Amino acid sequence: MPARRSTSMTLDAALLDEAKALGVNVSRAAEQGVAAALKAARAEAWKRENAEAIKNYNTWIEENGLPLAEYRVF
């Protein structure tokens, strides 16, 4: 299990009240939300960092066709 660190955050009061009423573990829910946001941010960063290579690859495919296309069965 990864090391955990205590933190403080401000949440919408109605959300917090409903989460408590329904027995939602707010810390775990927040952690899952941060993990999802990080995954999306990493994917977006990867796209930005590799945009030129992707553009170059797509240009090559447009000019030369798919490699091994003659062997495709679909």
Order of alpha helices (4+ residues) and beta strands (2+ residues): alpha-alpha
